[in-house]
Amino acid sequence: MESVDAFLIEVIRSGGPVRRFRSRRDSASMVLLSAVVLLFAVVGPIGFMAVFAGMPEPAVDRMSKIGQAYGGISVLLSGGATIGVVIALVMQARQLQLSQAQGARMMHRRWWVMARDTVELAAESERRQRFFHIADSAFDAAVPVPVVVRPPVPSAWCRRMPMMVAAGGATALVLAASFAAGRRGVKIRALIGADRTGGAPR
């Protein structure tokens, strides 16, 4: 029995003879349909020309009037078909809205069942509801409510901030010392130049 089931599963997965038979039948149908359309496209105009060539002029005029009458009827039918398409689109949009609403109801129902069956979620929800009622009552009575705020977890950038500040401070000190040393060197060179020339420093 297991071997038969395995064989059937393998046949279904590979497509089996049914799939090959359907593909061959579909190919034959497409070839036949293409041949009929091609024959009608080639022979049809020739046959119509032969029929109209042997007909008297009043008969041709009468057939043209009949064709015009059928043209008006076809316009009316086309208008009705257009109206039907519009109605179908409106009904489809309404059905889509109903399906979305039904899906939302089902999702809400699943949430409600999950909250009912899961004790932890129910306890958390009840705790939040009680805190909300306490806060609302305290707000009406103008009583401050202690709120526990969890400290945020510092990110990697915040953890590197002290090191960045220390490095920036050290860099600023080095630059300030270099600037002071430069100014002092300028003054010393000016005094030395004044002593050599015997004049006032520049």
Sequence and secondary structure as in RCSB ss.txt:
>XXXX:A:sequence
MESVDAFLIEVIRSGGPVRRFRSRRDSASMVLLSAVVLLFAVVGPIGFMAVFAGMPEPAVDRMSKIGQAYGGISV
LLSGGATIGVVIALVMQARQLQLSQAQGARMMHRRWWVMARDTVELAAESERRQRFFHIADSAFDAAVPVPVVVR
PPVPSAWCRRMPMMVAAGGATALVLAASFAAGRRGVKIRALIGADRTGGAPR
>XXXX:A:secstr
 HHHHHHHHHHHHH HHHHHHHHHHHHHHHHHHHHHHHHHHHHHHHHHHHHHHTS HHHHHHHHHHHHHHHHHHH
HHHHHHHHHHHHHHHHHHHHHHHHHHHHHHHHHHHHHHHHHH HHHHHHHHHHHHHHHHHHHHHHTT        
     HHHHTHHHHHHHHHHHHHHHHHHHHHHHHHHHHHHHHHHHHHTS   
